[in-house]
Amino acid sequence: MLSNTHDPGRAIFDRLANAAAIKAGDLLGRDLTLSRCEILEIRAVDPGCEGQVETWFGRTVSGQTEVIAFLILDHAVRGQRMAAHGRFTFTILPPSQRDLCP
């Protein structure tokens, strides 16, 4: 039976992937797809984590663009710390597949 509970790890992944897609869209345009998530490390899972997501371009090779995303949390005592990071690779959809995606 599938659980209806909220998975904070999935929510963090979604935030990182969505931010990376927006950053990749700035370079590649609207017709892109996530082709690979090479690294995903979640160091702190807090259901109420409202930290900032930072994104940076990695390398671009053969129509594939890599975006690195970081979730940075502010901690009252320890200051800022990285709660999660991921490396996502995006490619441009070929014209034959563009009509299949919303």
Disulfide bonds with the S-S distance in Angstrom:
none
